[in-house]
Amino acid sequence: MVKPSAWASHILVESKSEAIQLKQKIGKLKDFQKIARKKSSCPSSQKGGDLGWFRQGQMVPEFDAAVWETPIKETSEPIKTKFGYHLIWVHDREDQ
């Protein structure tokens, strides 16, 4: 069986407080992409944080869980992983 896939973008920062402050500035996707380009420490920042499509289970567990729990076209709460704190924008999901 093929695992479901999702298309998401993220912003990666060092602290929860910074993630909270950034989340308050995001209203729509354009805001998210602009902040990702300026603030995210991930190489995906060059693409506005876009990670493209990926299968369930491909990302670290905390990130993966948040992608499946966050409503589509909304910003997640700050998610802590071994890399830092993420804000995730879920563009779309396919349950296969």
C-alpha positions in Angstrom: 0.0 0.0 0.0 1.3 3.5 -0.9 1.5 5.9 2.0 -0.4 9.2 1.9 1.5 12.2 0.7 1.5 15.9 1.6 2.8 19.1 0.1 4.1 21.5 2.7 6.4 24.5 3.4 8.1 25.4 6.6 10.0 28.0 8.5 12.9 26.8 10.7 14.1 29.0 13.6 16.1 28.4 16.8 13.6 29.4 19.5 10.0 28.8 20.3 9.5 32.5 21.1 10.8 33.5 17.6 8.4 31.0 16.0 5.5 32.4 18.0 6.3 35.9 17.0 6.6 34.9 13.3 3.3 33.0 13.4 1.5 36.2 14.6 2.6 37.9 11.4 1.3 35.2 9.0 -2.1 35.7 7.6 -1.8 34.1 4.2 0.6 32.1 2.1 2.4 35.1 0.7 3.2 36.2 4.3 4.5 32.8 5.1 6.7 32.7 2.0 8.1 36.1 2.6 9.0 35.3 6.2 10.5 32.0 5.2 12.8 33.7 2.8 14.0 36.2 5.4 14.0 34.1 8.6 14.2 30.4 8.0 17.6 28.7 8.5 16.7 25.8 6.2 18.0 25.8 2.6 14.3 25.6 1.5 14.1 29.2 2.6 15.2 30.1 -1.0 11.9 28.7 -2.2 9.8 30.4 0.4 10.1 27.3 2.6 8.6 24.9 0.0 9.5 21.3 0.7 7.4 19.9 -2.2 5.5 16.7 -2.0 6.6 13.9 0.4 5.2 10.7 1.8 4.0 10.2 5.3 6.9 8.9 7.4 9.7 10.7 5.4 10.1 13.6 7.8 11.2 13.4 11.5 8.3 12.1 13.6 7.2 15.4 15.2 7.2 17.3 11.9 5.4 14.4 10.2 2.6 14.3 12.8 2.1 18.1 12.5 1.7 17.9 8.7 -1.2 15.4 9.2 -2.8 17.4 12.0 -2.6 20.9 10.7 -5.6 22.1 8.6 -4.8 22.7 4.9 -3.8 26.3 4.1 -3.1 27.2 7.7 0.0 27.7 9.8 0.8 25.1 12.4 1.7 25.9 16.0 5.5 25.9 16.6 6.8 22.3 16.3 10.0 21.3 18.1 12.3 18.8 16.4 16.0 18.1 16.7 16.6 20.8 14.1 14.8 23.6 16.0 11.3 25.0 15.8 9.2 24.8 12.7 6.1 26.6 11.5 4.5 24.5 8.8 2.1 25.5 6.1 0.2 22.6 4.5 -0.7 23.3 0.9 -2.4 20.0 0.2 -2.7 16.3 1.2 -3.5 13.1 -0.7 -4.8 10.2 1.2 -4.0 7.2 -0.9 
